Amino acid sequence: MSQEERRTSSERRQQPRERVQREEREQRPRKKRKKGFSLLGTLLYVAFVIGVSTLLAAVGWVAANDLLALNKAEHSAIITLPDDVFTTREVTVETEDGAETDTQQVVDMDYVIDALKENGIIEYGLLFRIYSVFSNADVKMAPGTYQLDTDMDYRAIVTNLGANSASRQQVTVTIPEGFTVAQIFQRLEDEGVSTVERLNEMAATHDYAFSFLQEIPLGDPTRLEGYLFPDTYDFYMGENPLTVINKMLVNFDRRFTDEMRAEAEANGYSVRDIVIIASMIERETDGSDRAAIASVIFNRWQNTGAETAGYLGVDATLVYALGRTITQADYTADTPYNTYTHQGLPPGPISNPGMASIEAAMNPEDTNYYYYVLGNDGTHSFFRTLEGQQEFIQQQRAESGTD
């Protein structure tokens, strides 16, 4: 048998064996897939996707409500941003003339977010912080007191915390004639305009561009005594103390006209001389005798040959220096404001006079009075001599039963 025949015979013997093996494989039962398990997994996955989507949608909707002020309960709150939550930074800005350095005022955003949350204006501090980063909100806000509402979206909140905001709260403050710097600053603090501390610092350290202040050294808030003009002002609550003080100084500068300054100079007096005299008049007057009191001050000051020898003898200067009602022992107090022991005008004004007292200092009555005293009726009586004044005092004591 040839080799070819042997190979053919061998292949024939193998074919039945392979056929049998193939048939056996075909006859074996196939493993069935667990269709129930596959369906359950699919349903769980779908439920998970739907749940996560719903949760994200809910979170997004809640966030949108806060961001866009949708469906929020009506509520208003007063928000104050004090000066001390602001800092400054230098930035470079491009202008037509090239790059320039500008100073920006930057708010402490932590403080703002806490204030907004505590007052119920926003719910999500993190969301507001993210918005503030993209909107540069920290440089758009300004010190002050503002009224905000829950119908304001984030953009409106930032806008309404700015310097030009219509929501910025204003207060009308009346400064009476004769108030001192200390009394004025206390009233401004009581009305929420600024604090005594900040006003004192600004009064003492800022070099205001007014001619009447140029020769007064920096360092003490009383350097502005006499120049904070008494009037009724509208201030923003939480306003910059520099703006507050400057507004009153501008008022004085406007009221004390160029014509008045020229007249004072022609008569040999400076603006400060007139203000010092007016401040004493303001603290001494009963309201109807300013020009008469002015005449006593000028007569004592100028007529050094008279028995008063240049000593003004004004109680109000001692009250100002000592800060209290004076006693008999205080007439020898060691202070330059003691016009009983120091000749001439005191070192500075003792109050902030109004226009009536300034005009009286400019135009005193023409009298020969050197003394005056407050009577039992609440008005002053004037005398040429000390004897006349003392007789009147004894008479008043006798009438009141205090002698």
Secondary structure, DSSP 8 states (H G I E B T S, - for coil): --HHHHHHHHHHHHHHHHHHHHHHHHHS------HHHHHHHHHHHHHHHHHHHHHHHHHHHHHHHHHHT-S----EEEEEE-GGGEEEEEEEEEETTEEEEEEEEEE-HHHHHHHHHHTTS-S-HHHHHHHHHHHTGGGT--SEEEEEETT--HHHHHHTTSTT-TTB-EEEEE--TT--HHHHHHHHHHTTS--HHHHHHHHHH-----GGGTTS-SS-GGGGTTTS--SEEEEETT--HHHHHHHHHHHHHHHS-HHHHHHHHHTT--HHHHHHHHHHHHHH--SS-HHHHHHHHHHHHH-TTSTTTT----HHHHHHHHTS---GGGGG--STT-TTTS-SS-SS-SS---HHHHHHHHS-------EEEE-TTS-EEEESSHHHHHHHHHHHHHHHT--
